[in-house]
């Protein structure tokens, strides 16, 4: 189960990087991937930290431990980004904005230039940190509620979220996309899935086949159907595309991982394979370093190759194959650079820091 979810993380991390590198067709899958990250975080924390009792010491230990899983990587990527921009002569950031970014408070701002400041992908860590800080409280006072009450709470929050998004312009929707309390709904759904899954395991209809291939394919088909529906409605579903549309397919994916634990089908076994586990293990670094990988390519790799040399040939080949420029040299070069940087940072920084913190 954990391996399958980790494989999904690696897959969605690749999708997100490819979209930001220019593969526009993956935009909707990117939204689904971000929703998956928050829902899966709530789900996994619920399995690992039941928090049947809560006191100040246990809360501080949990909050401090999980904060230190995020801040070292954030500060490293922030430092690398500031250094790269300074070397290129492009550095321009206000002291207050930098302070908010460094403390992971910038995702609380509703101003585009603040929540996407510096390494623009760091908003994810700020919002995730808020979810982490809320989890012990949710585990203590939300989890004991019955499933029916939980579903009512989620339904009320969903109606409010949908109503607000329906009358919100594009600029404000982007702000809400990164706003921590809004993303807490995804996290809350993940907690509810973890609490509901054991009861569903006892169902006479669910999770009884020898392997999960059929259920896995249903989850993928449902996700694909939602993506296809969004693409064919001419933007009518745009207000709810950031998260709401993906709650159902991601729920099916997470439930499938739980119900068919150790009985994974073809999809689950593929996601649990060593290459996908390796990608899943560095998925945070892949996500956080994609902006730096783009800088490395655009300002150092591309000029060395020649803008009209190798990359120009790749542009023409991709244009001939696809009829458009979406699969361009950005995607072909930025992704491997990002993966290489993520692997180096994970091996030389994330793991040593984690070992050091465990000893402390």
C-alpha positions in Angstrom: 0.0 0.0 0.0 2.7 2.5 1.0 4.8 1.5 -2.0 1.9 2.0 -4.4 1.1 5.4 -3.0 4.8 6.3 -3.2 4.8 5.2 -6.8 1.8 7.5 -7.5 3.8 10.3 -5.9 6.6 9.7 -8.3 4.3 9.6 -11.3 2.5 12.8 -10.4 5.8 14.6 -9.7 6.9 13.8 -13.3 3.5 14.9 -14.7 3.8 18.2 -12.8 7.3 18.9 -14.0 6.4 18.1 -17.6 3.5 20.5 -17.5 5.6 23.3 -16.2 8.2 22.5 -18.8 5.8 23.1 -21.6 3.6 20.0 -22.1 0.3 21.9 -21.9 -1.9 18.8 -22.3 -0.9 17.7 -18.8 -2.4 20.7 -17.1 -5.5 18.9 -15.7 -3.4 15.9 -14.6 -1.2 18.4 -12.8 -4.1 19.7 -10.8 -5.1 16.1 -10.0 -1.5 15.4 -8.8 -1.4 18.3 -6.4 -4.8 17.2 -4.9 -3.4 13.7 -4.6 -0.4 14.9 -2.6 -2.5 16.6 0.0 -5.1 13.8 0.2 -2.4 11.2 0.4 -0.6 13.1 3.2 -3.7 13.1 5.4 -4.3 9.5 4.6 -0.8 8.3 5.5 -0.5 10.4 8.7 -3.8 8.9 9.9 -2.4 5.4 9.5 0.9 6.2 11.2 -0.1 8.7 14.0 -3.5 7.8 15.5 -3.2 10.5 18.3 -5.8 8.9 20.6 -4.5 11.3 23.3 -3.1 14.7 22.8 -1.0 16.8 25.1 1.4 19.7 24.7 4.5 17.5 24.7 3.3 15.1 22.0 2.0 18.0 19.9 5.3 19.8 20.1 7.2 16.6 19.2 5.0 15.9 16.2 4.8 19.5 14.9 8.6 20.1 15.4 9.5 16.8 13.8 7.4 17.3 10.7 8.4 21.0 10.4 12.0 19.9 10.3 11.1 17.5 7.4 10.2 20.6 5.3 12.3 23.5 6.4 15.8 22.1 5.5 14.8 21.3 2.0 13.0 24.6 1.7 15.9 26.6 2.9 18.3 24.8 0.6 16.2 25.3 -2.5 15.6 28.9 -1.5 19.3 29.5 -1.1 20.1 27.8 -4.5 17.4 29.9 -6.2 18.7 33.2 -4.7 22.3 32.3 -5.6 21.4 31.4 -9.2 19.3 34.6 -9.7 22.1 36.7 -8.2 24.7 35.1 -10.5 22.5 35.8 -13.5 21.9 39.4 -12.3 18.1 38.8 -12.1 17.7 38.9 -8.3 15.0 41.3 -7.2 13.0 40.4 -4.1 11.6 42.6 -1.3 12.8 41.9 2.3 9.3 41.3 3.6 8.5 38.9 0.8 11.8 37.1 1.4 11.0 36.8 5.1 7.6 35.4 4.5 9.0 32.9 2.0 11.8 31.8 4.3 9.3 31.1 7.2 6.8 29.4 4.8 4.2 32.0 5.6 3.9 33.3 2.0 1.2 30.9 1.0 -1.1 32.8 3.4 -0.8 35.9 1.3 -3.5 36.5 -1.4 -1.0 38.4 -3.5 0.5 36.6 -6.5 3.9 38.1 -6.2 4.2 36.9 -2.6 2.8 33.3 -2.7 4.7 32.6 -5.9 7.8 34.5 -4.8 11.4 33.2 -5.0 11.2 29.5 -5.7 7.5 29.6 -6.7 6.9 26.0 -5.9 7.6 26.4 -2.2 4.0 27.5 -1.6 3.3 23.7 -1.5 5.5 23.3 1.6 4.0 26.2 3.4 0.5 24.9 2.9 1.5 21.3 3.7 3.1 22.6 7.0 -0.2 24.1 8.0 -1.9 20.7 7.4 0.8 19.0 9.5 0.2 21.5 12.3 -3.5 20.9 12.2 -3.3 17.1 12.1 -3.0 16.3 15.8 -6.0 18.5 16.5 -8.0 16.9 13.8 -6.9 13.4 14.9 -8.0 14.2 18.5 -11.4 15.9 17.8 -12.4 15.0 14.2 -11.4 11.3 13.9 -13.6 10.1 16.9 -16.7 11.4 15.0 -18.8 8.8 13.2 -18.4 8.3 9.4 -21.8 9.9 8.8 -20.9 13.1 10.6 -17.5 13.3 8.9 -19.2 13.0 5.5 -21.7 15.7 6.5 -18.8 18.0 7.5 -17.0 17.4 4.2 -20.2 17.9 2.2 -20.8 21.3 3.9 -17.2 22.3 3.3 -17.4 21.2 -0.3 -20.6 23.1 -1.0 -19.1 26.3 0.5 -15.9 25.7 -1.5 -17.8 25.2 -4.8 -20.0 28.2 -4.2 -17.0 30.5 -3.5 -15.1 29.2 -6.5 -18.2 29.7 -8.8 -18.1 33.5 -8.3 -14.3 33.9 -8.1 -12.2 35.3 -11.0 -9.0 33.6 -12.2 -6.6 35.7 -10.1 -8.5 35.0 -6.9 -8.9 31.3 -7.8 -5.1 31.0 -8.1 -4.8 32.5 -4.6 -7.3 30.1 -3.2 -5.4 27.2 -5.0 -2.4 27.7 -2.6 -4.3 29.1 0.4 -3.7 26.7 3.4 -7.3 26.5 4.8 -8.7 25.6 1.4 -6.2 22.8 0.9 -7.0 21.6 4.4 -10.2 20.2 2.9 -8.1 17.8 0.7 -6.2 16.8 3.7 -9.4 16.2 5.7 -10.7 14.0 3.0 -7.5 11.9 3.2 -8.1 11.5 6.9 -11.6 10.4 6.4 -10.6 7.8 3.7 -8.1 6.2 6.2 -10.9 6.0 8.8 -13.4 4.6 6.4 -11.2 2.1 4.6 -11.2 -0.6 7.4 -15.0 -0.6 7.4 -15.1 -0.9 3.6 -12.7 -3.8 3.8 -15.4 -5.8 5.5 -17.9 -5.1 2.7 -19.0 -8.2 0.8 -18.5 -6.5 -2.5 -15.2 -4.5 -2.1 -11.7 -5.8 -2.0 -12.6 -9.5 -2.4 -10.9 -10.3 -5.7 -7.6 -12.0 -5.9 -5.8 -8.9 -7.1 -6.6 -5.3 -7.6 -6.2 -4.9 -11.3 -9.9 -4.2 -12.0 -10.2 -1.7 -9.2 -6.9 0.0 -10.3 -8.2 0.3 -13.8 -11.5 1.7 -12.5 -9.5 4.4 -10.6 -7.5 5.3 -13.7 -10.5 5.3 -15.9 -12.4 7.5 -13.5 -9.5 10.0 -13.4 -9.2 9.9 -17.2 -13.0 10.4 -17.5 -12.8 13.5 -15.3 -9.9 14.9 -17.3 -11.7 14.2 -20.6 -14.9 15.8 -19.3 -13.0 18.9 -18.3 -11.3 19.2 -21.7 -14.5 18.8 -23.6 -16.7 21.2 -21.7 -15.0 24.3 -23.0 -13.9 25.6 -19.6 -17.3 25.3 -17.9 -15.7 23.3 -15.1 -12.7 25.6 -14.7 -13.7 27.1 -11.4 -13.6 23.7 -9.7 -10.6 22.3 -11.6 -8.0 23.0 -8.9 -9.2 20.4 -6.4 -12.9 19.7 -6.3 -13.0 17.7 -9.5 -10.3 15.3 -8.4 -11.7 14.4 -4.9 -13.6 11.4 -6.3 -11.0 9.8 -8.6 -8.2 10.3 -6.0 -10.5 8.8 -3.3 -10.9 5.7 -5.5 -7.2 5.4 -6.1 -6.4 5.7 -2.3 -9.1 3.2 -1.4 -7.8 0.8 -4.0 -4.3 1.0 -2.5 -5.8 0.2 0.9 -8.3 -2.5 0.0 -5.8 -4.4 -2.2 -2.7 -4.0 0.0 -0.3 -6.9 -0.8 -2.7 -8.0 -3.5 -1.8 -5.3 -6.0 -2.7 -5.8 -9.7 -0.6 -4.9 -12.7 -0.8 -1.1 -12.1 0.0 -1.5 -8.4 3.0 -3.8 -9.0 4.3 -1.4 -11.6 4.0 1.5 -9.2 5.7 -0.6 -6.5 8.6 -1.4 -8.8 12.1 -0.2 -7.9 12.3 2.6 -10.6 8.9 4.1 -9.4 9.9 3.7 -5.7 13.1 5.6 -6.5 11.2 8.4 -8.2 8.6 8.5 -5.3 11.5 8.7 -2.8 12.8 11.9 -4.4 9.4 13.3 -5.5 9.6 16.2 -3.0 12.9 17.2 -4.4 11.7 16.8 -7.9 8.8 19.1 -7.2 10.9 21.7 -5.3 13.8 21.8 -7.8 11.9 22.1 -11.1 12.3 25.9 -11.1 16.0 25.7 -10.6 16.3 23.0 -13.3 14.6 25.4 -15.7 17.2 28.1 -14.8 20.0 25.7 -15.3 18.8 24.7 -18.7 17.7 28.1 -20.0 20.8 30.0 -18.9 23.6 27.4 -19.0 22.8 24.2 -20.8 20.9 25.7 -23.8 23.5 28.3 -24.6 26.2 25.6 -24.4 24.3 23.4 -26.9 23.4 26.4 -29.1 19.8 27.7 -29.1 19.6 27.0 -32.8 21.7 23.8 -32.7 20.7 20.7 -30.9 17.6 22.2 -29.3 16.5 23.7 -32.6 16.7 20.3 -34.2 14.6 18.8 -31.3 12.0 21.6 -31.8 11.6 20.8 -35.5 11.4 17.0 -34.8 8.8 17.4 -32.1 6.9 19.8 -34.3 6.8 17.3 -37.1 5.8 14.5 -34.8 3.0 16.3 -32.9 2.0 19.1 -35.1 2.6 21.6 -32.3 5.4 22.7 -30.0 4.1 21.3 -26.7 6.7 18.5 -26.6 9.6 20.8 -27.0 13.2 20.8 -25.8 12.2 22.3 -22.5 10.4 19.1 -21.4 13.1 16.9 -22.9 15.9 18.6 -21.1 14.4 20.1 -17.9 13.0 16.8 -16.7 16.3 14.9 -16.7 18.1 17.9 -15.2 15.5 18.1 -12.5 15.7 14.4 -11.7 19.5 14.5 -11.5 19.4 17.5 -9.1 16.7 15.9 -7.0 18.7 12.7 -6.7 21.8 14.6 -5.7 20.0 16.8 -3.1 18.2 13.7 -1.7 21.4 11.7 -1.4 23.8 14.4 -0.2 21.4 16.6 1.8 18.0 15.2 2.6 19.1 11.8 3.9 22.1 13.1 6.0 19.9 15.8 7.5 17.2 13.2 8.3 19.7 10.9 10.0 21.1 13.9 12.0 17.6 14.9 13.2 16.8 11.3 14.2 19.9 11.2 16.3 19.0 14.5 18.0 
